[in-house]
């Protein structure tokens, strides 16, 4: 094998690594597809700072999209899916954390600070 052939082979391998895989899912109906899109836009990637799992290319986001698809395909409700994700990854996966004793300050401290000014 010549040096030129090795160089061309290396260029082909490097150029192919730049293409990201695109997830393709087959949905039962349009409603399930819309639910998938809405939930994947609402769930934050645990690895990325401010990206949802729909936009993230990280391996964990792909795993979450696969899990989301599997749960939707098995008939799980949106609430059950979100509860599962929160149980597994914590409130961080939600862009809008639920109001609870742990997030009370997050929701109401800004209002308290503004009213005292």
C-alpha positions in Angstrom: 0.0 0.0 0.0 1.4 3.4 -1.0 1.6 6.4 1.2 -0.9 8.2 -1.0 -3.5 5.4 -0.5 -3.0 5.5 3.3 -3.4 9.2 3.2 -6.6 9.0 1.2 -8.0 6.3 3.5 -7.2 8.4 6.5 -9.0 11.4 5.0 -12.1 9.2 4.3 -12.2 8.0 7.9 -11.8 11.5 9.3 -14.5 12.9 7.1 -16.9 10.2 8.0 -16.5 10.8 11.7 -17.9 14.3 11.4 -21.4 13.1 10.6 -23.6 12.7 13.6 -26.1 9.9 13.7 -29.7 10.9 13.4 -32.2 9.1 15.5 -35.2 7.7 13.6 -38.2 6.4 15.4 -41.3 4.9 14.1 -44.4 6.1 16.0 -47.8 4.5 16.2 -49.6 7.8 15.4 -49.0 11.5 15.2 -50.1 12.1 18.8 -47.3 9.8 20.1 -44.8 11.6 17.8 -45.9 15.0 19.2 -45.7 13.7 22.7 -42.1 12.5 22.0 -41.1 15.9 20.6 -42.7 17.8 23.5 -41.2 15.6 26.2 -37.7 15.6 24.6 -37.8 19.4 24.4 -38.8 19.6 28.1 -36.3 17.2 29.5 -32.8 18.6 30.1 -29.7 16.5 29.2 -27.9 15.5 32.5 -24.5 16.0 30.9 -25.1 19.3 29.0 -25.6 22.6 30.8 -28.5 24.0 29.0 -29.5 21.6 26.2 -32.6 19.5 26.1 -32.3 15.8 25.1 -33.8 16.6 21.7 -30.9 18.9 20.8 -28.0 17.2 22.6 -25.6 14.9 20.8 -24.2 13.4 24.0 -24.5 9.6 24.5 -26.6 10.0 27.7 -29.1 12.2 25.7 -29.4 9.5 23.1 -30.0 6.9 25.8 -32.8 9.1 27.3 -34.4 9.6 23.9 -34.3 5.8 23.4 -35.9 5.3 26.9 -38.5 8.0 26.2 -39.4 6.3 22.9 -39.6 2.9 24.6 -41.8 4.2 27.4 -44.1 6.0 24.9 -44.3 2.9 22.8 -45.3 0.8 25.8 -48.1 3.2 26.6 -46.7 5.1 29.6 -48.3 8.5 30.4 -46.4 11.8 30.3 -46.5 12.0 34.1 -45.1 8.5 34.5 -42.3 9.3 32.1 -41.4 12.5 33.8 -41.5 10.8 37.2 -39.2 8.1 36.0 -36.7 10.6 34.7 -36.8 12.6 37.9 -36.4 9.5 40.0 -33.4 8.5 38.0 -31.7 11.8 37.4 -33.2 14.2 39.9 -35.0 17.5 39.4 -32.1 18.8 37.2 -33.7 17.1 34.2 -36.7 19.4 34.4 -36.4 22.9 33.0 -39.3 23.8 35.2 -38.7 22.1 38.5 -41.8 21.2 40.5 -42.8 23.2 43.5 -41.8 21.2 46.6 -40.1 21.7 49.9 -36.8 21.4 48.1 -37.6 23.9 45.4 -39.7 26.4 47.4 -36.9 28.9 47.6 -36.2 28.6 43.9 -39.8 29.6 43.0 -40.6 32.2 45.7 -37.3 33.8 46.8 -37.1 36.1 43.7 -40.6 37.5 44.5 -39.7 38.0 48.1 -36.5 39.8 47.1 -38.3 42.1 44.7 -41.1 43.0 47.2 -38.5 44.0 49.8 -36.8 46.5 47.4 
